[in-house]
Amino acid sequence: MKRVAMVFRIKKAHDEIWPDMARAIRRSGIHNYSLFFRPDGTLFGYLECRDPERAFAWLARQEVWARWQQAMGKFFVKSKPEILGPDSGELEEVFHLR
């Protein structure tokens, strides 16, 4: 199981995810997904998934994903306006205690 941590520069836009978006995330194989927000606008995400690349590729083909990205787009901090979704990058794990 791969554990993935990401950090985004984003404004907080919502308190609850759409139920159909949550279902799509679950169907993609992503689970144990958490987001943490800091007052400076940084959103930290953590998820677990056997194959994150495959899961995100599947999500990108879902209609609800496109609607979500469109709805949230005005809140995303982006380096290029044509990016669908926020600028993000996977973080390097430097410590893990089991």
VENKA-V363433 format. One line per field, one symbol per residue. psi: psi as a letter, one per 40 degrees, with the letter a starting at -180 (. if undefined). A space follows every 50 residues. Layout:
psi->???
This chain:
psi->hhhhhihihiiheidhiidddddddddeehifhihhhideehhhihiihd gdddddddddehdddddddddedeeihidhdehhaihiiiihhehhh.
